Amino acid sequence: MKKIPTVLFLAAAAMGFCQCTQPASNTQQPEQAPVAASGFKIAYIDVDSLLSNYAFYQDLSEEMMRKEENYRLVLAEKAKKLEKEVDDFNKKFNNGVFSSQERVDSERNRLARKQQSLQEDSDKYSQELAIASNANSQKISEAIDKYIKEYNKTHGYNMIVSKAATMYADENLNITAQILEGLNAAYKPIDE
């Protein structure tokens, strides 16, 4: 008997499209009735293809890249200044410019605080990027979910699934292009 992925099997069982019996042992597969052929409409979306061509996703991705690049430049500039200060300190220390050990220790502590501040800025920027990325993912997900629900009001599918979770699907069930067209038509960029 061909093994059905657990998620699809459970979804079919929950919707009453197959009968399940408890296996006699862990090695037996559950008995299944054929999926109801009439009246059940299913379609799938290739999410990778959808996202790579969805204008809203592309705009948010570009915005994130700009933000990440800006943070990287700010950190690089601060790191460059700190490196110059450390080099200056080392030159002064090697040339015996400092008048006392107390002055040397004070300068080392100041540079250590600057290094710690730079690390804190890096951590802060990483956290801000992670938060923004999660927020963008949520926005994309909500926009797609909302559009699919609206789309389905006129198309009447019982189930629309992601191709990534599907072992095989007839290409005729692929509605990615229709969903993408509708999403891009509905998306109004902020700068317009």
C-alpha positions as CSV (number, residue, x, y, z in Angstrom):
1,M,0.0,0.0,0.0
2,K,1.4,3.4,-0.9
3,K,2.2,5.5,2.1
4,I,0.3,8.8,2.4
5,P,2.1,11.7,4.1
6,T,0.7,12.0,7.7
7,V,-0.5,15.6,7.3
8,L,-2.5,14.8,4.2
9,F,-3.9,11.6,5.7
10,L,-5.0,13.4,8.9
11,A,-6.6,16.2,7.0
12,A,-8.5,13.8,4.8
13,A,-9.5,11.7,7.8
14,A,-10.7,14.9,9.7
15,M,-12.8,15.9,6.7
16,G,-14.4,12.5,6.4
17,F,-12.8,11.5,3.1
18,C,-11.2,8.4,4.3
19,Q,-11.9,5.8,7.0
20,C,-9.2,5.0,9.5
21,T,-8.8,1.9,11.7
22,Q,-6.2,1.6,14.4
23,P,-3.3,-0.5,13.2
24,A,-2.8,-3.9,14.8
25,S,0.9,-3.1,15.2
26,N,3.2,-0.2,14.5
27,T,4.2,-1.8,11.2
28,Q,0.8,-1.9,9.6
29,Q,-0.7,1.0,7.7
30,P,-4.2,2.2,8.5
31,E,-6.9,1.0,6.1
32,Q,-8.2,3.8,3.9
33,A,-11.2,4.3,1.8
34,P,-10.7,6.1,-1.5
35,V,-10.9,9.9,-1.4
36,A,-14.3,11.0,-2.5
37,A,-14.0,11.9,-6.1
38,S,-17.2,13.9,-6.8
39,G,-17.8,17.3,-5.4
40,F,-14.5,17.8,-3.8
41,K,-12.4,20.6,-5.3
42,I,-8.7,21.0,-4.4
43,A,-6.0,23.3,-5.7
44,Y,-2.5,24.1,-4.8
45,I,-0.2,27.1,-4.8
46,D,3.6,27.0,-5.4
47,V,4.5,29.4,-2.6
48,D,8.1,29.9,-3.7
49,S,7.0,30.9,-7.1
50,L,4.2,33.1,-5.7
51,L,6.6,35.0,-3.3
52,S,9.3,35.4,-5.9
53,N,6.9,37.2,-8.2
54,Y,4.7,39.0,-5.6
55,A,5.3,42.8,-5.8
56,F,4.5,43.3,-2.1
57,Y,7.0,40.6,-1.0
58,Q,9.6,42.1,-3.4
59,D,9.1,45.6,-2.0
60,L,9.4,44.4,1.6
61,S,12.5,42.4,0.8
62,E,14.1,45.4,-0.8
63,E,13.2,47.5,2.2
64,M,14.8,44.9,4.5
65,M,17.9,44.8,2.4
66,R,18.2,48.6,2.5
67,K,17.7,48.6,6.3
68,E,20.3,45.8,6.7
69,E,22.8,47.6,4.5
70,N,22.3,50.8,6.4
71,Y,22.9,49.1,9.7
72,R,26.0,47.4,8.3
73,L,27.4,50.7,7.1
74,V,26.7,52.4,10.5
75,L,28.4,49.5,12.3
76,A,31.4,49.5,9.9
77,E,31.9,53.2,10.4
78,K,31.8,52.9,14.2
79,A,34.2,49.9,14.0
80,K,36.6,51.8,11.8
81,K,36.7,54.7,14.2
82,L,37.2,52.4,17.2
83,E,40.0,50.6,15.3
84,K,41.7,53.9,14.7
85,E,41.4,54.9,18.3
86,V,42.9,51.5,19.4
87,D,45.8,52.0,16.9
88,D,46.4,55.5,18.3
89,F,46.3,54.1,21.9
90,N,48.8,51.4,21.0
91,K,51.2,53.9,19.3
92,K,51.0,56.2,22.3
93,F,51.5,53.3,24.7
94,N,54.5,52.0,22.8
95,N,56.1,55.5,22.6
96,G,55.6,56.1,26.3
97,V,53.3,59.1,25.8
98,F,51.1,58.3,28.8
99,S,52.2,60.1,32.0
100,S,50.9,57.3,34.4
101,Q,49.6,53.8,34.6
102,E,46.3,55.3,35.8
103,R,46.0,57.2,32.5
104,V,46.8,54.0,30.5
105,D,44.1,52.1,32.5
106,S,41.6,54.9,32.0
107,E,42.1,54.9,28.2
108,R,41.9,51.1,28.1
109,N,38.6,51.2,30.0
110,R,37.2,53.9,27.7
111,L,38.1,51.8,24.6
112,A,36.6,48.7,26.2
113,R,33.4,50.6,26.8
114,K,33.3,51.7,23.2
115,Q,33.8,48.1,22.1
116,Q,31.0,47.0,24.3
117,S,28.8,49.7,23.0
118,L,29.6,48.7,19.4
119,Q,28.6,45.1,20.3
120,E,25.4,46.3,21.9
121,D,24.6,48.3,18.8
122,S,25.2,45.2,16.6
123,D,22.9,43.1,18.8
124,K,20.2,45.8,18.8
125,Y,20.3,46.1,15.0
126,S,20.1,42.3,14.7
127,Q,17.1,42.3,17.0
128,E,15.4,45.1,15.1
129,L,16.0,43.3,11.8
130,A,14.6,40.1,13.2
131,I,11.5,41.9,14.5
132,A,11.0,43.7,11.2
133,S,11.4,40.4,9.3
134,N,8.8,38.7,11.4
135,A,6.4,41.6,11.0
136,N,6.9,41.5,7.2
137,S,6.3,37.7,7.2
138,Q,3.1,38.3,9.1
139,K,2.0,41.1,6.7
140,I,2.7,38.8,3.7
141,S,0.9,35.9,5.2
142,E,-2.1,37.9,6.1
143,A,-2.3,39.5,2.6
144,I,-2.1,36.1,0.9
145,D,-4.6,34.5,3.3
146,K,-7.0,37.3,2.9
147,Y,-6.8,37.2,-0.9
148,I,-7.1,33.4,-1.0
149,K,-10.3,33.6,1.1
150,E,-11.7,36.3,-1.2
151,Y,-10.6,34.4,-4.3
152,N,-12.2,31.2,-3.0
153,K,-15.6,32.9,-2.5
154,T,-16.1,32.7,-6.3
155,H,-14.1,29.5,-7.0
156,G,-15.5,27.2,-4.3
157,Y,-12.5,25.1,-3.5
158,N,-12.8,22.8,-0.5
159,M,-9.0,22.9,0.0
160,I,-6.1,25.0,-1.3
161,V,-2.8,23.6,-0.2
162,S,0.9,24.5,-0.6
163,K,2.8,22.6,-3.2
164,A,5.7,22.2,-0.8
165,A,3.6,19.9,1.5
166,T,2.4,17.9,-1.5
167,M,4.1,14.8,-2.8
168,Y,2.4,14.9,-6.2
169,A,-0.2,17.1,-7.7
170,D,-1.6,17.4,-11.2
171,E,-0.4,20.7,-12.8
172,N,-4.1,21.4,-13.7
173,L,-4.7,22.0,-10.0
174,N,-2.0,24.7,-9.8
175,I,-3.7,28.1,-9.2
176,T,-0.5,30.0,-8.4
177,A,-0.7,32.2,-11.5
178,Q,-4.3,33.3,-10.8
179,I,-3.5,34.0,-7.1
180,L,-0.4,35.9,-8.0
181,E,-2.2,38.0,-10.6
182,G,-4.9,38.9,-8.1
183,L,-2.4,39.7,-5.3
184,N,-0.3,42.0,-7.6
185,A,-3.5,43.7,-8.9
186,A,-4.7,44.3,-5.3
187,Y,-1.3,45.6,-4.1
188,K,-0.8,49.3,-4.1
189,P,2.8,50.3,-3.3
190,I,3.2,53.0,-0.7
191,D,5.1,55.4,-3.0
192,E,2.3,55.6,-5.5
